[in-house]
Each structure stands twice: as structure tokens, then as C-alpha cells.
Amino acid sequence: MEAAAVSRIGLAGLAVMGQNLALNIAEKGFPISVYNRTTSKVDETLDRAHTEGQLPLTGHYTPRDFVLSIQKPRSVIILVKAGAPVDQTIAALAAHMEPGDTIIDGGNEWYENTERRIVEATDKGLLYLGMGVSGGEEGARNGPSLMPGGSYEAYSNIKDIVEKVAAQVEDGPCVTYIGEGGSGNFVKMVHNGIEYGDMQLISEAYDVLKNVGGLSNTELADIFDEWNRGELESFLIEITGDIFKVKDEHGEGELVDKILDKTGMKGTGKWTVQQAAELSIACPTIAASLDCRFLSGLKDQREAAAKVFTEAGLKEEVATVRSGIDKKRLIDDVRQALYASKICSYAQGMNLLRAKSDEKSWKLNFGELARIWKGGCIIRAVFLDRIKKAYQRNPNLASLLVDPDFAKEMVQRQAAWRRVVGLAISAGISTPGMCASLAYFDTYRRARLPANLVQAQRDLFGAHTYERVDREGSFHTEWTKLARKKA
Ligand SMILES: *[C@@H]1O[C@H](CO)[C@@H](O)[C@H](O)[C@H]1NC(C)=O
């Protein structure tokens, strides 16, 4: 005889994220079944459920037992590595599932894989969601930001669960139905791209304060703690403040100075930039952060290049620039530069989402996206509330930059922003993210660009034609003949 189906939901894939999300769901009062091919993972999770408060969690050792232990219509979350492992896990579970049951992929999956799986699931009568989960281990356990996209009916089946499990902020749980198809994965991908940008910009602020301002780690810790009490208040600013405080247990000073300067990556940032190019949306700040990760990886080449340029006579200008610096003012300027650069980066990410939403008819609600990022996720920040309000005021906002409130903030901060970028350039300290943001701002806000000259060149060598500012139509000119005609 079969055991009674007692669980409200199931979760397969018990690596760190899976375990933590399962425990979170159980803790919120939803009996959950868990499964992993590796049986020790099931036992580990059972142990944790026991020690972390007698949570309503049952472990299962075969896909069949696992699936049959869940109440119908069944909802099963899978949290395994994106790509082939997801297809394998679906195949193992779907063999025991019935029409009306739901599969929810909580991994960082490429959105087109989700769209393919939606079609495959639909053929079997199954419902499917691709759900972005942000917040790392801690978020999964205590309240992540969740971005579910796909079948609305599937979402309705688990709405009560995800609304309890997600992080809670003053305007609700950090989850909403994102839209159809792979929209949940796509939104999570752009979230990660924005996260790349934020981390890059913070690292540049650190570089300028440390090398131009001469700030110690203790001073940096204080500054970031102070920033975290103002407009920059956010998870990433907060943890950065903490990082500067940690001493190196293997030697003098702080651990941060001993860390190899090579950044790892898993792919969502690269996908974001590829999608931006695909959709002809400028995302220079996010692209700069990606490029910086590539260059950081060339540690050996950079060390060799440093030698080559010293031998070629390059003089470090940092000391000269530093000697004339007003430290207090620099700190305040960097804070403003960071904030203004961040707004530009979010404007790019939101515009990428808008372009994709239009292409796919996802009808994304940008105010809601900003709201569910206010808690749980890595980019959570107080200023997302301002972004939410900007899109509530005007859902068709062409760019965050032209929201009247943000426009005012940009204008107020631009002098400080230009001073920081200018100082960094003269000191030879690269600030690709801040420079990209500033150039984006200066390009977007100018009614007239030098694109007229590029058009003239294209028409000269390729007869690509051009339009005029003063009359309708497309024109072609025999530029060379006219230019070289004897007077
Ligand atoms: C189970 O655990 C292993 C090792 O942690 C992992 O590679 C695998 O994808 C997990 N998931 C499932 C559904 O078996």
C-alpha cells in the first residue's frame, strides 16, 4: 500500500540552495518532501530539519516515492545545475507525475531552455515555472526574492507558499508573477547583470578612496557603514563595510588585501550583455563590469605589463594627485559619483527588460520588479523604492534618468561625479563603470551628437544615404567629387 500523500510541495536537488529553501518552506508551515539522487544529501537535510526546529519535512530516496508523497495537484521545485541536469531531473520526476502537476525550476537557467521545457511539459499536461531565486544561501533559508515566470495557473497553485517564503518588506512579500514563458529567468538574469554593475562600481569607489584618498581599511569600514545609513543603504554596501573589518588570520593587516585580484563568474552577466547587444540596448556600465572581470583574470599579463610600462618610462601619477586632495570632500564626491553611476546602470537594466518585454509580449511591470528586489536579493537597496515609485508615476517612462526626481538627483550630483572621474583619470586609476555611466548620461541627455559626421562618412564610402534635420527624405551626396572640385 502507498503511504498517504502528506506533503504540500516537493523539492529535488539538495545542494546548499535547495536544502535552505526546503527548510524555509517547512518552517513557514508547509509540509515538504525532499529528494536527491545522492542519499546522503537527503539524510543531511532530514538532520537539519530536525535540529533546526522539528520542521515538517520528509526525505525520499526514489523519484517515485518522492512524487507520490506530494498532494495533488503536485508542485515540485527543482534546484540543480542549469542545463542538462535540469532535463535529467525533469525526466526522472515527470515519469511519475500526472496532468495538472507542476514543475518549478529554481535555478539560474537560460530563459530559452525554460521556454523549450514549457512546451515539453505542456505536451504531457504538466504546468511549468522558471523561477529566479536570489539571495544566496542566507536568502534561501530566511527569505529570498523570487521571480517566477511561466504558467499562471502553476503560480496560483503555489502563491500562498511563495508569498510566505519570500523576504518581506513593508509593501509586501518579495515575489510576484513575472509573466509568461521564460520571463522569470530573464528578469533574474538582468538582476544579476545589475549586480555585476553594482559590485564593479563599489570596487571603483574603493579603488579611488584607497589609492587617491589614501584611506585605510579602518577608514573605509567607517565610510561604508556611514554610507549604509544614507541614500546608498543596501546589502552590498553593508557587506562591503564588514569586509574591511576582517583581520587576516595568517598575518598582519586585513584579509581583503591578501585576496588575489581575479574575479570569477558563472555566466548570467555575460548573457545580460549578449542580450543587450541582441536587442540593440546600450548597457555600457554592465558591459564594463563584465570586461573588468575578463581583464582581472589576466593577472599574469597585467603583472608583465606593469613591468613593461615601468621600463618604458611610465610614471605613476597617483602620489601627485593624492598630495593635493581634500580627503573629506573626496569621500563625499565618491559617494555622489557612486549613486549617480548606479542610477545609470539601473536605467540600462530596466531598458533591457523593457525591450525584451516588448519583443516577447511579457507585459513586465517594472514598478513591481523594483519592489520585489527591495528585499531578499543581492541588489536589495533602499533606492529601489524610488525606482518603484518612478515607474508607478509613469509606467511608460522612457528611461529612469528622465523621471523628474531622478533627473534632479543626477543634476545635483554631476559636478561631484565629474570631479571623481577626472581625478581618477589623472591619477591613472581606471574607473570603467563610473566612466561608462557618465558617458551614458552625457550621451543620452544631449539633443545633438556627432552621429551626423558618422552618417556623412557612411554615405561617402557606402552610399548609405542620410536624413537631414531641416527637410524630409533620404539623401545621397557625391562628397568626394564636391570636396575636390577645383574652385
Ligand atoms: C543530488 O546531489 C548531487 C550532489 O550534491 C547533485 O550533483 C545532484 O544534481 C543532486 N540532485 C538530484 C535531483 O539528484
The ligand as a MOL file (V3000), in Angstrom:
LIG
                    3D

  0  0  0     0  0            999 V3000
M  V30 BEGIN CTAB
M  V30 COUNTS 14 14 0 0 0
M  V30 BEGIN ATOM
M  V30 1 C 21.8580 15.4920 -5.7250 0
M  V30 2 O 23.1410 15.7730 -5.2050 0
M  V30 3 C 24.2200 15.8000 -6.0870 0
M  V30 4 C 25.4750 16.1340 -5.3050 0
M  V30 5 O 25.2800 17.1680 -4.3940 0
M  V30 6 C 23.9320 16.7330 -7.2600 0
M  V30 7 O 25.0010 16.7590 -8.1720 0
M  V30 8 C 22.6220 16.3390 -7.9090 0
M  V30 9 O 22.3540 17.1730 -9.0120 0
M  V30 10 C 21.5180 16.3950 -6.8730 0
M  V30 11 N 20.1590 16.3550 -7.4310 0
M  V30 12 C 19.3520 15.3510 -7.7240 0
M  V30 13 C 17.9940 15.6950 -8.1840 0
M  V30 14 O 19.6440 14.2060 -7.6220 0
M  V30 END ATOM
M  V30 BEGIN BOND
M  V30 1 1 1 2
M  V30 2 1 1 10
M  V30 3 1 2 3
M  V30 4 1 3 4
M  V30 5 1 3 6
M  V30 6 1 4 5
M  V30 7 1 6 7
M  V30 8 1 6 8
M  V30 9 1 8 9
M  V30 10 1 8 10
M  V30 11 1 10 11
M  V30 12 1 11 12
M  V30 13 1 12 13
M  V30 14 2 12 14
M  V30 END BOND
M  V30 END CTAB
M  END
